[in-house]
Amino acid sequence: MSVNRVHRTAISLTALRFKLGQFDAALSSTLEAIRIAQNKNDYSTILDCTIWLHQISGAMGNREQEKQLIEHTIYQSNKMNKIYIFVLSLLNYSVKHCN
């Protein structure tokens, strides 16, 4: 199985576990996908994983960590010219952290 398929499978597993409310398992899947992506210098997948990390942090009630991860995602997506992720992250930030 190619590396891209391996970490995409790990991200899919994260999504499934998150939707089932298994946040600790979703976190483990995300961290595994990050380790695989880091070994291959796949920054796009790491960015995808960061999105999942802030979703998981929010679901687990860690609002400060969620805020920091969203800010990081905004910065990195802009730097990588990932406009779709940049806009979604800005919207997410404004809804959750701006009053």
N, C-alpha and C positions, 0 to 999 in steps of 0.2 A: 504494500500500500504506500502510495507517495506521501511525503511529509505534509503537503498541502491538505490532502484528504484526512490525514491523522489529526491535525489540529482543527480542521473544520468539523470533524466528528466529535472532538472534545467540546467544541463550542455548541454543537447541536445537543450534546448531552447536558451541557450547562443549561440551555434553554428548557429542556424537558424537566430537569430537576427543579429549576426555578418555578416553572408553572405548577409543579406538584407540591410546592411549598417546602422542598428539601434544600434549604438555603445553605447548610453546611456542605452538603454534597455538591451543590452548584458551585460553591466557592472552590472546592477541591478540583472540580473539572476545569474551571477557569484558570486556576493556577497551573494545572498540567498543560493546558493549551499555551499559556504564556511561556512555560519552560521550553516547550517544543519550538515555539516561534522565535524565542531568543536564540536558541541554538542555530537557527537558520537565518538570523537577522531579518525576520519577517515583521517589519514594523506595522504594516497594515493590520495583520492579525492581532498584534499586541494592542493596537488602538481599539479593535473590536472587543477584545477582552476587557479593556479598561471601561468600556460602556457597560459590560455585564457586571464588572466589579462595583460600579456606582449603583446599579440597580439592586444588586445583592445587599450592599451596605445600607441602602435606604429601606429595604424590606426587613433587615435585621435591626433597624432602629438607630443606626449610627449616622446621624445627620451630618455631623462635622466631616467625617471621612467621605461621605457621599458628596458633599459640597466640594471638597478638595479634589476628588476624582473627576467630577464634572468639569471643574476649572482646568485640570490637566488635559482632559479630553478636548476641551475648547482650544487650548493652546496648541496641542499636538496636531489636531485635525486642520487647523489653520496653517500650521507650519508645513504639513504634508499635502496641502491643497485638496483636502477631502471635504468639499463644500457641503455635501449632504449631511455628513456627520457633524460638521461645524454648526450648521443651522439648527439641526435637531438638538444638539447639546446646549446651544444658546437658549433655545425655547425651553428646554427642560430646566435649565438653571433659573431662567426668569420665572417660571411657574412655581418652582420649589423654594427659591431663596431670595426673591425680591418681593417686598411687600408694598 
